[in-house]
Amino acid sequence: MTKLLSLNDFETPARRRLPRPLFGYISGGTETTAARADNRAVFAEYRLVPRVLRGVEGRGLTHPLFGRDWQAPFGIAPMGIVALMARDGDVCMARAAQAEGIPYVLSGSSLTPLERVREANPDGWFQAYLPGEDDRIRALIERVRRAGHETLVLTADTAVLANRENNIRSGFSTPLRVTPRLLWDFGLHPRWVFGTFLRGLMQDGMPHFENSFAERGAPIISQRAARDFGRKDHLNWDHVALIRDLWQGRLVVKGLLSPRDVAEARKLGCDGVILSNHGGRQLDYAISGVRALSVAREEAGSMALMVDGGIRRGTDVVKALALGADFVWIGRPMLYGAVIGGQDGVQKAIGILKRELHRDIGLLGLMAPSEVTAEVLER
């Protein structure tokens, strides 16, 4: 891992390590991938205006969110089926985040029971994909409460399954279908087969979707898995109000881009929102969360306004903060880190971004991320 100098460097070795269908699932966007591309393109539209001779010795990265000081203004975003990509990947990322003092969010489409991940990181958050069914909402919230989580993230932008052409082209499907092509792709990557897949199969059995509902979900090769993922089209704001009544901890809604939706979340008493186009994996040509920041800031009020999508550099973090974000989230590079080197790989990625941001803050003439304002930006 000594050759990994930036978060962009993690993608190529992860591609080499993973079978083609799995890497395609992680890396791809939907349809033309325009939404995914916009997540990166937006950062190139801004330049930074540094101040000099400010005396920046002793600067730091500590940043507040929900009454706690974290060791950086970024965290690890929720990602699904991580344990299929990296051996014990959810636990690796949870432990890495805990060790580095940043927040971590476990995905509801993960293959590791949320209780086990909670043990690995008592400060972790849980993200839920919920159908518009009151009984299932109540049951899952009770399970998350019993596990001890303090922050619940509801992802709201998956009402309809996206047109993931990239998955079809690469040979990935949910449920995972065992085909001659899939077996061939697996056979070309023996290190992953023996070090991740077969090792997990022998120790834990066939992977299941563990956290979709209160009860254990379907195996990844079961047709029932597809049905579980496709029953969210009747989720609406009335269900968010129900969740707010049931959940006594912090409630965050993820997947918002319209300022009207941000205002609605505030009216219902949510504690925060994450502006996101789902990594460019849902609606093609959806704007990036970063583009939505400035207008959303006007509607957010006292809610925490967070964003994800395309953040790869310390300067990207700075630009997001300058546009009004309170915190940012990073997904794919952290998963690539887990694929390459487990917990050490994730900590390597976190460390790289911390060092970049520490340097960038100093070059801007600032002492902490909280000092970043719109004054540092030139469009």
Buried (B, 14 or more C-beta within 10 A) or exposed (E): BEEBEBBEBBBEBBBEBBBBBBBBBBBBBBBEBBBBBBBBBBBEEBEBEEEEEEEBEEBEBEBBBBEEEBBBBBBBBBBBBBBBBBBBBBBBBBBBBBBBBBBBBBBBBBBBBBBBBBBBBEBBBBBBBBBBBEEBBBBBBEBBBEBEBBBBBBBBBBEEEBEBBBBEEBBBBBBBEEEEEBEEBBEEBEEBBEBBBEEBEEEEEEBBBBBBBBEEBBBBBBEEBEEBBEBBEEBEBEBBBBBBEBBEBBBBBBBBBBBEBBBBBBEBEBBBBBBBBBBBBBBBEBBBBBBBBEBBBEBBEEBBBBBBBBBBBBBBBBBBBBBBBBBBBBBBBBBBBBBBBBBBBBBBBBEBBBEBBBEBBBBBBBBBBBEBEEEBBEE
